[in-house]
Amino acid sequence: MDTFASFARAVNRFVASPAATAAAFATVIIWAACGPVAHYSDGWQLLINTGTTIVTFLMVFVLNNAQSRDTSAINAKLDALIIAMENADNRLVGLELKTDAETREISEELQASLADQP
């Protein structure tokens, strides 16, 4: 298994947990409590700003990886259902890979056919 995929999956599970939320709250509370001791200095503010910026920057990539994997899996499952259905519109298989114009055209045709139904 891909090492990054395993790492991204583990991070995704952790950040979605109550423990991660509690850790984030605890970090902010501890940082805020240290404000009077640090005389609300620039360094005190820089600490939280730098920390949150770094975490946010890294999480964008990790969570995007996990979301992309989930989306690909869902698309594959939906494609399998479309293919398995006898009267399904097979143009919908791989719709996410089609051009914007093709997607728009199929969408408009589907909406028009729905409007024609009683």
C-alpha positions as CSV (number, residue, x, y, z in Angstrom):
1,M,0.0,0.0,0.0
2,D,1.1,3.5,-0.7
3,T,2.8,5.0,2.3
4,F,1.4,8.5,1.8
5,A,-2.1,7.1,1.3
6,S,-1.8,5.2,4.6
7,F,-0.5,8.3,6.3
8,A,-3.3,10.5,4.8
9,R,-6.0,8.0,5.9
10,A,-4.6,7.8,9.4
11,V,-4.4,11.6,9.7
12,N,-7.9,12.0,8.3
13,R,-9.3,9.5,10.9
14,F,-7.5,11.3,13.7
15,V,-8.5,14.9,12.8
16,A,-12.2,13.8,12.5
17,S,-12.1,12.4,16.1
18,P,-13.2,14.0,19.3
19,A,-9.7,13.7,20.6
20,A,-8.3,15.9,17.9
21,T,-11.0,18.5,18.5
22,A,-10.2,18.4,22.3
23,A,-6.5,18.8,21.5
24,A,-7.2,21.8,19.3
25,F,-9.3,23.4,22.0
26,A,-6.7,22.6,24.7
27,T,-4.0,24.2,22.6
28,V,-5.9,27.4,22.2
29,I,-6.9,27.6,25.9
30,I,-3.3,27.0,27.0
31,W,-2.0,29.6,24.5
32,A,-4.6,32.1,25.7
33,A,-3.8,31.4,29.3
34,C,-0.1,32.1,28.6
35,G,-1.0,35.6,27.2
36,P,-0.7,37.5,30.5
37,V,2.6,35.7,31.3
38,A,4.0,36.6,27.9
39,H,2.5,40.2,28.3
40,Y,0.6,39.5,25.1
41,S,3.8,40.0,23.2
42,D,4.3,39.8,19.4
43,G,6.1,36.4,20.0
44,W,3.1,35.1,21.8
45,Q,0.8,36.0,18.9
46,L,3.4,34.8,16.4
47,L,3.4,31.4,18.0
48,I,-0.3,30.7,17.4
49,N,-0.3,32.3,14.0
50,T,2.6,30.3,12.8
51,G,1.4,27.1,14.3
52,T,-2.1,27.3,12.8
53,T,-0.8,28.4,9.4
54,I,1.6,25.4,9.2
55,V,-1.1,23.0,10.3
56,T,-3.6,24.4,7.9
57,F,-1.2,24.4,5.0
58,L,-0.3,20.7,5.6
59,M,-3.9,19.6,6.3
60,V,-5.0,21.0,2.9
61,F,-2.9,18.4,1.1
62,V,-3.5,15.5,3.4
63,L,-7.3,16.0,3.5
64,N,-7.5,16.7,-0.2
65,N,-5.7,13.3,-0.8
66,A,-8.3,11.5,1.3
67,Q,-11.2,13.3,-0.3
68,S,-10.0,12.5,-3.8
69,R,-9.6,8.8,-2.9
70,D,-13.1,8.8,-1.5
71,T,-14.6,10.6,-4.5
72,S,-12.9,8.1,-6.9
73,A,-14.3,5.2,-4.9
74,I,-17.8,6.6,-4.9
75,N,-17.6,7.3,-8.7
76,A,-16.4,3.7,-9.4
77,K,-19.3,2.3,-7.3
78,L,-21.9,4.5,-9.0
79,D,-20.5,3.6,-12.4
80,A,-20.8,-0.1,-11.5
81,L,-24.5,0.5,-10.5
82,I,-25.2,2.3,-13.8
83,I,-23.6,-0.5,-15.8
84,A,-25.5,-3.2,-13.9
85,M,-28.9,-1.5,-14.6
86,E,-30.4,-2.8,-17.8
87,N,-32.1,0.5,-19.0
88,A,-29.6,2.9,-17.5
89,D,-28.1,5.8,-19.6
90,N,-24.5,4.6,-20.0
91,R,-23.4,8.1,-21.0
92,L,-23.3,8.8,-17.2
93,V,-20.5,6.3,-16.7
94,G,-17.2,8.3,-16.2
95,L,-19.1,11.6,-16.3
96,E,-16.5,13.2,-14.1
97,L,-13.9,12.5,-16.9
98,K,-15.9,14.2,-19.6
99,T,-15.4,17.8,-20.7
100,D,-17.5,20.6,-19.2
101,A,-19.5,20.9,-22.5
102,E,-20.3,17.2,-22.6
103,T,-21.3,17.2,-19.0
104,R,-23.5,20.3,-19.5
105,E,-25.1,18.7,-22.6
106,I,-26.0,15.5,-20.8
107,S,-27.3,17.4,-17.8
108,E,-29.5,19.5,-20.0
109,E,-30.9,16.5,-21.8
110,L,-31.6,14.7,-18.5
111,Q,-33.4,17.8,-17.1
112,A,-35.4,18.1,-20.3
113,S,-36.5,14.5,-20.1
114,L,-37.5,14.9,-16.5
115,A,-39.6,18.0,-17.4
116,D,-41.4,15.9,-20.0
117,Q,-42.4,13.3,-17.5
118,P,-45.9,13.7,-15.9
